Amino acid sequence: MSDIKLAQQIAQTIADEIGAQAAQARAAIALLDEGASVPFIARYRKEVTGGLDDTQLRNLETRLTYLRELEDRRAAVLASIDEQGKLSDELRNDILAADTKSRLEDLYLPYKPKRRTRAQIAREAGLEPLADGLLADPMLDPQVFAAGFVDAGKGVADAKAALEGARAIVMERWGEDAALVGELRAWLSTTGVIRARVAEGKENEGAKYRDYFEHAEPLAKIPSHRLLALFRARREEILYLELDPGTDAEAGHQYAEGRVAYRAGIADQGRPADRWLLDACRLAWRAKLHMHLLLDLFNQAREKAEAEAITVFGDNLKDLLLAAPAGPKTVLGLDPGIRTGCKVAVVDATGKLVATDTIYPHEPRRQWEQSLQALKHLCSKHDVELIAIGNGTASRETDKLAGEVISACGNPKLQKVVVSEAGASVYSASEFAAREFPDLDVSIRGAVSIARRLQDPLAELVKIEPKAIGVGQYQHDVDQYRLARALEARVEDCVNAVGVHVNTASAALLSRVSGLSSTVAENIVRHRDENGPFKRRKDLLKVARLGDKTFEQCAGFLRIADGDQPLDASAVHPEAYPVVERIVAASARPIKALIGDGSFLRALKAEQFTDEKFGVPTVRDILKELEKPGRDPRPDFKAARFADGVEDIKDLREGMVLEGVVSNVAAFGAFVDIGVHQDGLVHISALSDTFVKDPRDVVKAGDIVKVKVLEVDVARKRIALTRRLDDTPGQATSRAGARDERGAGHAGRREGGGGRGQARGNGGAGGNRPGQSAAPANNALADAFARAKRG
């Protein structure tokens, strides 16, 4: 197949999958191959791609990589078989028609170079005619026929050894039959039941997995988070996992053996060789095919589960990055601690560090009054507007101190906000932080990060490796390369959706802008430091290594406030400034008078200002941008208020209604920080009064929610919450509950470390739905887990 035809075929395949035309896919692929980024294509090349959005483009990018890898592997397989002189026209056509990597490897298996097998040894001993003879004529008596192949010099001592060698040959032949393997794979993937049992003597060591000690569930229906938990337990040698061919395992095995026999043309007709041949079919399935397909299907299921987990992490990361910024306000950051004290950092409205301190209000020093006066002095001296408190160890005690500081200051504008400090310690010890604050103690850097992430979560969190932010499920169990690529793409999309002010952004933030490498980002900062703020976007072309192609990719996402060109503060790309000039000319009004005049701009017809390069979609985007130039898509800033006196899990009581912040969203529910150092779980069944298929349909990370406490298990650090405030604590329903995920996928917030860089959460249960009968339970959590286990 020619390269052009192959490219067309790939484009058509992707177009069908993303719901687009082949021409759209071809155009997008061409742009990606030229080095264009997804954000750039989605925003500034709508005419070229026919309006493909960023989600379609990301899916296109992923599938393009897979299909090109498939084609590379296909070419290698064809070359390998051809070199062996075994490439028939039929086999070539089958290989060319293979649409998945699994199918391609099935076809290649008989020709794949491998270590010497028992079947190969048997062939070398001259036993293949024995196997072929029995297959061709079952009327032959195996013992009598095999006697003619005994040859001690070739290692065939007797008829029994000869028949064992012949059996190895037919078993390998059937095990490498691509059509048979494909049929059995499809069947087993539908009917297979994954079965878990605890390893002997591991009951205590693996207590966190006890819900899985005797567990069975259809492989096709098992949720991704549960499957990853099982695989983790197997990796830790707590559980053994098997794949039964159906709920009646023995019946399933017999069916599979029958399919092998049917494919081989074998039937029990009472002939001398029939029993020997059927035994070979049985062993081919049980000793070879079943194990091969178990590994294959487990790998496929794991890849699918990992993809779902990566998507969950990416969605949560996006919500966190696009959380509402407090804006340019002076913030005092508090990184709580007990023995080592609370680290204090004050940053001004631009994020510049202006003051630091360490206070010791808690055990063992208990310098409460001195700490209060120190914070009061800093707030008054620097006109602090917000106090950001990290949510790690001693955060609620420190939050109480901040409340007293606000009262002592008598400033009605001063507010306190508890901020997630996930990843702050990672930033503190990073090379970037060392360059930014070379003379600052590592622990103080964490307080700076906490303060800045309140001002602008996006600008600060981009300095941290996405995995360390810890808002995923099972992120340590998935393919780390795939996870990193997916999260980097999410960060890129978020940064470019918001836009970046080039005169104030850090090199870390600039490096996430479309087209900018870390080197060019650092060159921009260096040029800015040496020559002063940029006055016009086109001045970026003076930056070292920032050429025309890079400028094309990045310019639209970079903002210059109060510059010489008003459009430079907007998302209008410089290449489209002539379109704005036509709009200005047609309106006979200066550009500054035009910007922001929504009623006038909405009355204009986009069709009036199009040309051969810029069509209606782009002109509409321009008119919308002129209405609100540089508009920030993030929501307005709000802060949750934790309940006074509720600072520890022991302070919780059933029936309490509390305000909290959604810290993480998983496939089975949402974790909510209610200010007690341990997130509670709102199970998916308790997220809404209506049916919820995906938790992210109703909540996302960073949302402020009201929840009711259903049950508290202090010993196991589990909190069951519900968003249905009329639910009754101590009751459970058939839909309520969640399996114990805490030890198997979500680490609880670590005491002493604040859970930095860790996924947080615990097991929990929801309540009953209105209209459902609810039976009292001695332990709602245990009851809910039991119900969840039953499906």
C-alpha positions in Angstrom: 0.0 0.0 0.0 1.4 3.4 -0.9 2.1 6.0 1.8 -0.6 8.3 0.4 -3.2 5.6 0.4 -2.2 4.5 3.9 -2.4 8.1 5.2 -5.9 8.4 3.7 -7.0 5.1 5.3 -5.7 6.3 8.7 -7.5 9.6 8.3 -10.8 7.9 7.4 -10.5 5.5 10.4 -9.9 8.4 12.8 -12.7 10.5 11.2 -15.2 7.7 11.7 -14.2 7.4 15.4 -14.3 11.1 16.3 -17.5 11.9 14.3 -15.8 14.0 11.6 -15.2 14.0 7.8 -12.0 12.4 6.4 -11.0 15.8 5.0 -11.2 17.3 8.5 -9.0 14.6 9.9 -6.5 14.9 7.1 -6.2 18.7 7.7 -5.7 18.2 11.4 -3.1 15.5 10.9 -1.2 17.8 8.5 -1.2 20.6 11.0 0.0 18.3 13.8 2.7 17.0 11.6 3.8 20.6 10.9 4.3 21.1 14.6 1.1 22.9 15.5 -0.3 22.3 19.0 -3.8 21.2 19.7 -4.8 24.5 21.4 -3.6 26.5 18.4 -5.4 24.3 15.9 -8.7 24.3 18.0 -8.7 28.0 18.4 -7.1 29.5 15.3 -7.5 27.0 12.5 -11.2 26.3 12.6 -11.6 27.0 8.9 -8.9 24.5 8.1 -10.3 21.6 10.2 -13.9 22.4 9.8 -14.3 23.4 13.5 -12.8 20.3 15.2 -12.8 21.1 19.0 -10.0 20.3 21.4 -11.5 17.1 22.6 -11.8 15.7 19.1 -8.3 16.9 18.4 -6.9 15.2 21.5 -8.6 11.9 20.6 -7.3 12.3 17.0 -3.8 12.8 18.3 -4.0 9.7 20.5 -5.4 7.5 17.8 -3.0 8.8 15.2 -0.1 7.6 17.4 -1.7 4.2 17.9 -2.5 3.6 14.2 1.0 4.7 13.1 2.5 2.4 15.6 0.2 -0.3 14.3 1.4 0.3 10.7 5.1 0.3 11.8 4.5 -3.0 13.5 2.6 -4.4 10.5 5.6 -3.6 8.2 8.0 -5.3 10.6 5.8 -8.4 10.8 5.5 -8.6 7.0 9.2 -8.2 6.6 10.0 -10.9 9.2 7.7 -13.5 7.7 8.8 -12.7 4.2 12.5 -13.2 5.2 11.4 -16.7 6.4 9.9 -17.4 3.0 6.5 -18.1 4.5 4.5 -15.1 3.4 1.6 -16.4 1.3 -0.9 -14.1 -0.4 -3.6 -15.2 2.0 -1.5 -14.4 5.1 -0.4 -11.1 3.6 -4.1 -10.1 3.2 -4.9 -11.2 6.7 -2.0 -9.1 8.1 -3.0 -6.1 6.0 -6.6 -6.4 7.3 -5.6 -6.6 11.0 -7.1 -3.6 12.7 -5.7 -4.0 16.2 -2.3 -4.9 17.6 -3.8 -8.0 19.3 -5.0 -9.4 15.9 -1.7 -8.6 14.3 0.2 -10.4 17.0 -2.1 -13.4 16.7 -1.3 -13.7 13.0 2.5 -13.3 13.7 2.6 -15.8 16.6 3.4 -18.9 14.5 6.3 -17.1 12.8 7.6 -15.2 15.7 11.2 -16.2 16.6 11.0 -18.0 20.0 13.0 -20.1 22.3 13.2 -23.8 21.5 9.9 -25.3 22.5 8.8 -28.9 23.3 7.1 -28.9 19.9 10.3 -27.8 18.1 12.3 -30.5 19.8 9.6 -33.0 18.8 9.8 -31.9 15.2 13.6 -32.2 15.3 13.1 -35.7 16.5 11.0 -36.5 13.4 7.6 -36.7 15.3 5.6 -34.3 13.1 4.5 -37.1 10.7 3.1 -38.9 13.8 1.0 -35.9 14.7 -0.1 -35.4 11.1 -0.9 -39.0 10.7 -3.2 -39.3 13.7 -5.0 -36.0 12.7 -5.5 -37.3 9.2 -6.6 -40.8 10.1 -8.1 -41.3 13.6 -8.6 -45.0 12.7 -4.9 -45.4 13.4 -4.1 -46.9 16.8 -1.9 -44.2 18.6 0.3 -46.8 20.4 0.9 -49.0 17.4 1.5 -46.0 15.0 3.8 -44.3 17.5 6.0 -47.4 17.9 7.3 -46.7 14.4 8.8 -43.4 15.6 10.7 -44.7 18.6 14.4 -43.7 18.2 16.6 -43.6 21.3 19.3 -41.7 19.4 16.8 -38.8 18.9 15.6 -38.9 22.4 12.4 -40.8 21.7 12.7 -43.7 24.1 9.3 -45.4 23.7 5.8 -44.9 22.2 4.7 -42.9 25.2 7.5 -40.3 24.6 6.7 -40.2 20.9 3.0 -39.5 21.6 3.9 -36.8 24.1 6.1 -35.1 21.4 3.3 -35.4 18.8 0.8 -33.9 21.3 3.2 -30.9 21.9 3.2 -30.3 18.2 -0.6 -30.2 17.7 -1.1 -28.2 20.9 1.4 -25.5 19.6 -0.3 -25.6 16.2 -3.8 -25.0 17.7 -2.4 -22.4 20.2 -1.1 -20.4 17.3 -4.2 -20.6 15.1 -5.1 -16.9 14.8 -8.7 -17.6 13.9 -9.2 -19.9 16.9 -7.4 -17.6 19.3 -9.4 -14.6 18.1 -12.7 -16.5 18.5 -11.9 -17.7 22.0 -10.6 -14.3 23.1 -13.9 -12.7 22.0 -15.9 -15.4 23.8 -13.8 -15.3 27.0 -13.8 -11.5 27.1 -17.6 -11.6 27.2 -18.2 -14.6 29.5 -15.0 -14.5 31.7 -15.3 -14.1 35.4 -12.4 -12.6 37.3 -12.0 -14.6 40.6 -9.8 -13.4 43.5 -8.7 -15.5 46.6 -6.4 -14.5 49.4 -2.9 -16.1 49.4 -2.4 -18.4 52.3 -1.1 -16.7 55.4 -1.7 -13.2 54.0 -5.0 -12.5 55.7 -3.6 -10.0 58.3 -1.0 -8.4 56.0 -3.6 -7.8 53.4 -6.5 -6.7 55.7 -7.2 -3.7 53.6 -8.1 -6.0 50.7 -10.4 -8.2 52.8 -13.4 -7.4 50.7 -11.7 -9.2 47.8 -10.5 -12.3 49.7 -13.3 -14.3 48.1 -14.5 -12.3 45.2 -15.9 -13.0 41.7 -17.1 -10.6 39.1 -17.6 -10.6 35.3 -14.5 -9.2 33.7 -16.6 -7.3 31.1 -18.5 -5.4 33.9 -15.9 -4.8 36.6 -15.4 -1.1 37.3 -11.9 0.2 36.5 -11.1 1.3 40.1 -11.9 -2.2 41.4 -9.9 -3.9 38.7 -6.9 -1.8 39.5 -7.3 -2.6 43.2 -7.3 -6.3 42.4 -4.2 -6.0 40.3 -2.4 -4.0 43.0 -3.3 -6.7 45.5 -1.9 -9.4 43.2 1.3 -7.4 42.7 1.7 -7.2 46.4 1.2 -11.0 46.5 -1.9 -10.7 48.7 -4.4 -12.1 46.2 -4.3 -14.8 43.5 -6.4 -13.8 40.4 -7.9 -16.3 38.0 -10.2 -15.9 34.9 -12.9 -18.5 34.9 -14.7 -19.1 31.6 -18.1 -18.2 32.9 -20.0 -18.5 36.2 -20.0 -22.3 35.8 -16.2 -22.7 35.2 -16.2 -26.4 34.4 -18.9 -26.0 31.8 -17.0 -23.1 30.3 -13.8 -25.2 30.1 -15.7 -27.9 28.3 -17.2 -25.5 25.8 -13.7 -24.1 25.0 -12.3 -27.6 24.6 -15.2 -28.3 22.2 -14.3 -25.2 20.1 -10.7 -26.4 19.8 -11.9 -29.8 18.7 -14.3 -28.4 16.2 -11.7 -26.1 14.7 -9.3 -29.1 14.4 -12.1 -31.3 12.9 -12.0 -33.8 15.8 -15.0 -35.6 17.1 -15.5 -38.6 19.4 -16.7 -41.3 17.0 -15.2 -44.2 18.9 -12.2 -44.5 16.6 -8.8 -45.6 18.0 -7.2 -42.1 18.0 -10.3 -40.1 19.0 -9.6 -40.2 22.7 -5.9 -39.2 22.3 -6.9 -36.3 20.0 -9.6 -35.1 22.4 -7.2 -35.2 25.3 -4.8 -33.1 23.2 -7.7 -30.6 22.6 -8.3 -30.5 26.4 -4.7 -29.8 27.2 -4.4 -27.3 24.4 -7.1 -25.2 26.1 -6.3 -25.8 29.7 -2.5 -25.7 29.6 -1.9 -23.3 26.7 -4.8 -21.2 25.3 -6.5 -20.4 28.6 -3.4 -19.1 30.2 -2.4 -17.2 27.1 -5.8 -15.5 26.9 -5.9 -14.9 30.6 -2.7 -12.8 30.4 -3.9 -11.2 27.2 -7.4 -10.2 28.5 -5.9 -9.1 31.8 -3.6 -6.8 29.9 -6.4 -5.5 27.8 -8.6 -4.9 30.8 -5.8 -3.2 32.7 -5.1 -0.9 29.8 -8.8 0.0 29.6 -8.9 0.5 33.4 -5.8 2.6 33.2 -7.2 4.7 30.4 -10.3 5.4 32.6 -8.2 6.2 35.6 -6.0 8.6 33.6 -9.2 10.3 32.3 -10.4 10.7 35.8 -7.1 12.2 36.9 -7.1 14.5 33.9 -10.6 15.7 34.5 -9.9 16.4 38.2 -6.6 18.1 37.3 -8.4 20.3 34.8 -11.0 21.3 37.5 -8.2 22.1 39.9 -6.2 24.2 37.4 -9.2 26.1 36.3 -10.3 26.8 39.9 -11.3 30.4 40.7 -8.3 32.7 41.3 -8.5 35.1 44.2 -6.7 37.6 42.0 -4.0 40.2 42.6 -4.3 40.5 46.4 -1.7 40.5 49.1 -1.8 37.0 50.7 -0.3 35.6 53.9 0.5 31.9 53.4 0.6 29.6 56.4 2.1 26.1 56.1 0.9 24.4 59.3 3.1 22.3 61.4 3.4 21.1 65.0 6.9 20.3 66.2 8.7 22.3 63.4 6.3 25.2 63.7 4.1 27.0 61.1 5.9 28.5 58.2 4.7 32.0 57.2 5.2 33.8 53.9 3.6 37.1 52.7 3.4 37.7 48.9 2.2 41.0 47.4 -0.5 41.4 44.7 2.0 40.4 42.0 3.2 37.3 43.8 6.4 38.8 45.0 7.7 37.5 48.3 7.9 40.4 50.9 8.1 38.7 54.3 8.7 35.3 56.0 8.6 34.0 59.5 8.2 30.8 61.6 5.8 30.7 64.5 5.1 27.9 67.1 1.5 28.2 68.3 1.0 24.4 68.8 2.6 21.7 70.8 5.2 21.5 72.2 6.0 25.2 72.5 2.4 26.5 72.6 3.4 30.1 71.8 -0.2 31.0 70.9 -0.1 34.7 71.9 3.3 35.4 70.4 2.2 33.8 67.2 -1.0 35.8 67.1 0.9 39.0 67.5 3.4 38.1 64.9 0.7 37.4 62.3 -1.2 40.5 63.3 1.9 42.6 62.7 2.5 41.1 59.3 -1.1 41.6 58.2 -1.1 45.2 59.3 2.3 46.0 57.9 1.6 44.6 54.4 -2.1 45.3 54.2 -2.9 41.6 53.9 -6.3 40.8 52.3 -6.3 37.0 52.5 -4.8 34.4 54.8 -4.1 31.0 53.0 -3.9 28.0 55.3 -2.5 24.7 54.0 -4.8 21.8 54.7 -2.2 19.4 56.1 -1.4 18.5 59.7 -2.6 21.1 62.3 -4.5 23.0 59.6 -7.7 23.3 61.7 -5.8 24.5 64.7 -4.0 27.0 62.6 -7.3 28.0 61.0 -8.5 28.9 64.5 -5.4 31.0 65.0 -6.1 32.8 61.7 -9.6 33.5 62.9 -8.3 35.2 66.0 -5.8 37.2 63.9 -8.7 38.5 61.8 -10.6 39.5 64.9 -7.5 41.2 66.4 -6.9 43.1 63.2 -10.4 44.4 63.0 -10.2 44.5 59.2 -13.6 43.5 57.7 -11.9 42.7 54.3 -9.5 40.2 55.7 -10.5 36.6 55.0 -9.0 33.2 55.8 -9.2 30.3 53.3 -8.0 26.7 53.7 -6.0 25.8 50.6 -5.0 22.3 49.2 -1.3 22.0 49.7 -1.0 18.9 47.6 2.3 19.0 45.8 3.7 21.9 47.8 6.6 19.9 49.2 7.4 18.7 45.7 7.6 22.3 44.5 9.6 23.3 47.6 12.4 20.8 46.8 12.3 21.3 43.0 15.0 22.8 40.9 12.6 25.5 39.8 12.0 26.6 43.4 15.7 26.5 44.1 16.3 28.9 41.2 13.4 31.1 42.2 14.4 31.3 45.9 18.0 30.1 46.2 18.5 31.5 49.7 15.1 30.5 51.1 14.6 27.5 53.4 12.8 24.7 51.7 10.0 24.7 54.3 9.3 28.4 53.7 9.0 27.8 50.0 6.0 25.7 50.7 4.3 28.6 52.4 5.0 30.8 49.4 3.4 28.2 47.1 0.3 28.0 49.3 -0.1 31.8 49.2 0.4 32.0 45.5 -1.9 29.1 44.6 -4.7 31.1 46.3 -3.9 34.1 44.0 -3.8 32.0 40.9 -4.0 28.2 41.1 -3.1 27.7 37.5 0.0 29.9 37.5 1.4 28.1 40.7 0.3 24.5 40.0 2.1 24.4 36.6 5.4 24.5 38.6 4.6 21.1 40.0 4.7 17.8 38.2 1.0 17.0 37.5 1.2 13.6 39.1 2.3 15.1 42.4 -0.9 17.2 42.7 -2.7 14.0 43.7 -6.2 14.3 42.4 -6.4 10.9 40.7 -7.4 7.4 41.5 -4.7 4.7 41.3 -2.2 7.0 39.6 0.7 5.0 40.9 -0.7 1.8 39.3 -1.1 3.1 35.7 1.4 3.4 32.9 3.5 6.4 34.0 4.4 7.4 30.5 0.8 7.5 29.3 -0.2 9.3 32.5 2.4 11.9 32.1 1.5 12.6 28.5 -2.2 12.8 29.2 -1.7 15.2 32.2 0.7 17.4 30.3 -1.9 17.7 27.5 -4.5 18.7 30.1 -2.2 21.3 31.6 -1.4 22.7 28.1 -5.1 22.9 27.3 -5.9 24.7 30.6 -3.1 27.3 30.3 -4.0 28.2 26.8 -7.7 28.4 27.5 -7.0 31.0 30.1 -4.1 32.8 28.4 -0.9 34.1 29.9 0.3 37.6 30.7 3.7 37.6 29.2 5.1 40.5 31.4 4.4 38.8 34.7 4.3 35.0 34.0 7.0 32.7 35.3 9.1 30.6 32.9 7.2 27.5 34.2 3.9 29.0 33.1 5.2 30.3 29.8 6.6 26.9 28.9 3.1 25.6 28.8 2.0 28.0 26.2 1.4 26.6 22.7 4.7 26.4 20.8 7.0 27.5 23.6 9.7 25.2 24.9 11.3 25.6 28.3 14.3 27.2 26.7 12.4 29.8 24.8 10.2 30.5 27.9 13.4 31.2 29.9 14.6 33.4 27.1 11.4 35.4 27.3 11.9 36.0 31.0 15.5 36.9 30.5 14.7 39.4 27.7 11.9 40.9 29.9 14.3 41.3 32.8 17.0 42.9 30.7 14.9 45.1 28.5 11.8 45.8 30.5 8.2 44.8 29.8 7.1 43.9 26.3 5.0 46.7 24.7 3.7 44.8 21.7 3.3 41.2 20.8 5.5 41.5 17.8 8.4 42.4 20.1 8.5 38.8 21.1 10.3 38.2 17.8 13.3 39.8 19.3 13.6 37.0 21.8 16.4 34.5 21.1 15.2 31.3 19.4 11.6 32.7 19.0 11.1 32.6 15.2 8.1 33.2 13.0 6.7 29.6 13.4 6.9 29.8 17.2 5.4 33.2 17.2 2.5 31.9 15.1 1.8 29.2 17.7 2.1 31.3 20.8 1.1 34.9 20.1 -2.6 34.4 20.4 -2.3 33.0 23.9 0.0 35.6 25.3 -1.5 38.8 26.7 0.1 42.3 27.0 -1.9 44.5 29.3 -1.6 48.3 28.9 0.6 47.9 25.8 0.8 50.0 22.6 -1.7 47.8 20.8 -5.1 47.2 22.6 -5.6 43.9 20.8 -2.5 42.5 22.3 -4.5 42.2 25.6 -7.0 39.9 23.9 -7.2 36.4 22.4 -7.3 37.9 18.9 -4.3 36.5 17.0 -2.0 39.1 15.4 -2.5 37.4 12.0 -6.2 38.4 12.3 -5.7 42.0 13.1 -6.6 43.0 9.5 -10.0 41.6 10.2 -10.4 43.9 13.2 -9.2 46.8 11.0 -12.0 46.1 8.6 -14.5 46.0 11.5 -13.1 49.3 12.7 -13.3 50.9 9.3 -16.9 49.7 8.8 -18.0 51.0 12.2 -16.1 54.3 11.8 -15.2 54.2 15.4 -11.7 53.9 17.1 -10.7 50.5 18.3 -10.8 51.6 22.0 -14.3 52.7 21.7 -15.3 49.5 19.9 -13.8 47.2 22.5 -16.4 46.3 25.1 -19.4 47.7 23.3 -21.4 44.4 23.4 -24.7 45.7 22.0 -23.0 47.2 18.9 -20.7 44.2 18.3 -23.5 41.7 18.6 -25.4 43.5 15.9 -22.6 43.1 13.4 -22.8 40.3 10.8 -19.7 38.1 10.8 -20.3 37.4 7.1 -19.4 41.0 6.2 -15.8 40.7 7.3 -14.7 37.3 6.0 -12.1 36.7 3.4 -10.3 33.7 1.8 -8.3 33.0 5.0 -10.7 34.0 7.8 -14.2 32.5 7.6 -17.3 33.0 9.7 -16.2 30.9 12.7 -13.0 33.0 13.2 -14.8 36.3 12.7 -17.4 35.3 15.2 -14.7 34.4 17.7 -13.1 37.9 17.1 -16.4 39.7 17.7 -17.0 37.8 20.9 -13.4 38.5 22.0 -13.8 42.2 21.3 -16.9 42.3 23.5 -14.9 41.0 26.5 -11.2 41.0 25.6 -8.9 38.7 27.6 -11.9 37.3 29.4 -10.9 34.7 32.1 -13.0 31.6 31.7 -12.6 30.6 35.3 -15.4 31.1 37.9 -15.6 33.9 40.5 -13.6 33.2 43.7 -15.5 31.8 46.7 -14.2 30.1 49.8 -15.7 27.3 51.9 -16.3 27.9 55.6 -15.5 25.0 57.8 -17.6 24.6 60.9 -16.1 26.0 64.1 -15.3 23.3 66.7 -15.2 20.5 64.1 -11.4 20.1 63.6 -10.9 16.3 64.0 -12.7 13.2 62.9 -13.6 12.6 66.6 -15.6 15.9 66.5 -18.0 14.6 63.9 -21.5 13.4 64.8 -24.0 11.6 62.6 -26.5 14.1 61.2 -24.1 17.1 61.1 -24.6 19.3 58.0 -21.2 20.8 57.0 -19.7 22.8 54.2 -16.7 21.4 52.4 -14.7 21.4 49.3 -14.6 18.5 46.8 -11.0 17.4 46.8 -11.2 14.5 44.3 -13.7 12.8 42.1 -13.5 9.1 41.4 -15.7 6.7 39.3 -17.5 5.6 42.5 -18.1 9.0 44.1 -16.6 12.2 45.3 -14.2 12.9 48.2 -15.0 16.0 50.3 -12.6 17.9 52.6 -14.7 19.0 55.6 -11.8 20.2 57.6 -11.0 17.2 59.8 -7.8 16.0 58.2 -9.6 13.1 56.6 -11.8 13.4 53.5 -15.2 11.9 53.5 -16.8 10.0 50.7 -20.1 10.9 49.0 -20.9 7.7 47.2 -22.2 8.1 43.7 -25.6 7.0 44.9 -25.7 9.9 47.4 -24.6 12.7 45.1 -28.0 13.7 44.0 -31.7 13.0 44.3 -31.7 11.8 40.7 -29.7 9.0 39.0 -26.0 9.9 38.5 -24.1 7.9 35.9 -20.8 9.9 36.2 -20.0 11.8 39.4 -18.4 14.6 37.4 -21.9 15.3 35.9 -22.8 16.8 39.3 -19.6 17.8 41.1 -16.0 18.6 40.3 -12.8 19.1 42.2 -12.8 22.5 43.9 -16.6 22.7 44.2 -18.0 24.0 47.5 -20.8 21.7 48.7 -23.0 21.1 51.7 -23.0 17.5 53.0 -24.6 15.5 55.8 -22.6 13.1 57.9 -24.1 9.6 57.7 -21.6 7.7 59.7 -18.1 8.0 61.1 -15.7 5.1 61.7 -12.9 6.7 63.8 -10.8 3.5 64.1 -10.6 3.0 60.3 -10.7 6.7 59.5 -13.8 6.5 57.3 -16.4 9.2 56.9 -19.7 8.5 55.0 -21.3 11.7 53.6 -24.4 12.5 51.5 -25.4 15.5 49.5 -29.1 14.6 50.0 -29.6 16.5 53.2 -32.9 14.7 54.0 -31.1 11.3 54.2 -31.2 9.6 57.7 -27.9 8.5 59.3 -27.7 4.9 60.2 -29.8 3.7 57.2 -28.6 2.0 54.0 -30.2 1.1 50.7 -29.5 -1.3 47.8 -27.8 1.5 45.9 -25.9 3.1 48.7 -22.3 2.2 49.6 -18.9 1.8 48.2 -16.3 -0.9 48.5 -13.4 -0.2 50.8 -11.1 1.7 48.4 -9.0 3.5 50.9 -6.2 1.0 51.2 -6.5 -0.1 47.6 -6.5 3.0 45.6 -6.7 6.1 47.7 -4.3 6.9 50.5 -5.9 8.6 53.4 -4.4 12.0 54.2 -1.1 11.4 55.9 -0.7 12.6 59.4 2.5 14.6 59.6 2.7 15.1 55.9 -0.6 16.6 55.0 -1.0 14.2 52.1 1.2 16.3 49.9 1.5 14.7 46.5 -0.8 11.8 47.5 -4.2 10.9 46.3 -6.6 11.4 49.3 -9.7 9.6 50.3 -11.3 6.8 52.2 -14.1 4.3 51.9 -17.6 5.4 52.7 -21.3 5.0 51.9 -24.1 7.0 50.7 -27.7 7.1 52.1 -31.0 6.0 50.7 -32.9 7.5 47.8 -36.3 9.1 48.4 -39.0 6.6 47.9 -36.8 3.6 48.7 -37.3 1.6 51.8 -34.5 1.7 54.3 -33.7 -0.8 57.0 -31.9 0.2 60.1 -28.3 -1.1 60.3 -25.9 -1.5 63.1 -23.1 -0.3 60.9 -24.2 1.6 57.7 -20.7 1.4 56.3 -20.3 -2.3 56.7 -23.8 -2.8 55.3 -23.1 -0.6 52.3 -19.8 -2.4 51.6 -21.5 -5.7 51.7 -24.2 -4.5 49.3 -21.6 -3.2 47.0 -19.8 -6.5 47.1 -22.9 -8.3 46.0 -23.1 -5.9 43.0 
